[in-house]
């Protein structure tokens, strides 16, 4: 039996939507490694070099593989329309269709994109209950992110799976192209080097190159982490942190804030995570950046034109730890800013550019705390995101020239299923769980002025269930001594077992994991997520959209396609 | 085998004076012990190979294996152990006591590329 001949793979993939004028790499992989003379590529029946105005290169047996590669790098198409790309060699052929789209004239001057990493409906509902209160089923107020005129359901799948990660999902927002797990600003081809895969331009690169706009990247994770990195990075592997620092330096966003300083330090400095002697703190300072390392320094830096804020060696501590529990790394970094401080400082600096700005703001630990099955910390950081959204809404409402979008990048399998009540009879966690009217309402104290209850270890608590987990012991209680570590390395390689320190908590329930044995934490889910938006261009969000549509709406609102 | 562990006791919370954004500062106590025989107690990180002359000592048992998983990360305060002779290493997360000569300063392992600031060399260990 002969297998059908494997077809060529053409990047960008079929049904790609490409902003007119935006750069991308055209790559065709020819299986069987034909010679150049036998390999043919056309765009709308013509030579791609003529259509794209750039010459092609042909790499026989690229990286020693059983395929040959046809490349046109840094291409762009300015004329909108349908483009059919065909590849053939011998009896093998493939074709894809791209849509190159126009945007019309600009409707918005600025875009602020809030990403609630992993923020699912249950996080949002719990944040509303904790920060607004509920009486007889009615909330005491609205979240800023809920009180927006436009909404859409966003699907987050990637080119390789339904359930995706924060690299690929954020990259869909910042480039308008879907890709695969762990990839940023590239399609996932067969290249061996993670930095050689076919690239697509990011919104930061586009607005700086085409329009001279300012760019801000703000997060409470490490600045090199997937979501902030998606603004500048082109790599198949999100963990290329040292390369990503260089990519930030190459693009030079005017404002960059987060944690993750070790990858900026030369390797001879204690605490560095670099493998070379490059000192990126010095490089950024030499390029005119004001460096802020604390909330106090951030407040003093608002007059700067370019700002690099690095507030932690790892992730910035979450709101529950910074404001209330003082766990995590709060003792080492006692003066870390809140996301609200970061957004205020960013808007001060970025709004000075008459040509406008694009600002991404990520509340990144909603996801990380959901991985560690620590819902209270995730929900406090959802409230923090909402406080930051409020500041952006106030900025935008006064101007009517700013598109504000609030969107998760993917979901977690989480749900509110009732409540734990310490006063219910019985000893087991299941005895303490009330469902439906047996749960009633929790007794968290009224929130403070910033929307946070000052106590989470109350006697009637939300029961927040995780649908996917390793072996772990569920205490049904908040983790007052520090972020939950549900599982630890087991005796055999790459297996994980319950972290026994929680198993002795009175009433703790031992849960047999439902994830593969090599999972140490919870995982993402493939559920759609909720987007809300306001400002010029926001009306394009309705119904269900793919994640790449977020890029297209931003590009259209800013009118980024070159005028015909 | 009862192994005598000699040297000045050194603890994880004594290694650094500060963990700053611009880098960590080694403690005066640590620098005073440079080149001297020390004893440290900690946890062996899940090793790269079952038998080796090299492992990483951490103050707390690691939930993840940074050698195995690209998204797992080393804690800030690790000590790299170079054993006098290669030995069978114990499973990840087991408490161990290590003795040997304290070496301080940036050093890149030529074999693995692993960069360390604090090392115990010519070391021996036992389960503690």
Interface residues (C-beta under 8 A of the other chain):
Chain A: X237 X239 X261 X265 X267 X268 X269 X270 X271 X272 X275 X281 X293 X310 X311 X312 X313 X314 X332 X333 X485 X487 X488 X489 X491 X493 X494 X499 X520
Chain B: X16 X18 X19 X20 X21 X22 X23 X24 X25 X26 X46 X61 X62 X63 X64 X65 X68 X70 X71 X73 X76 X91 X92 X93 X106 X108 X113 X115 X117
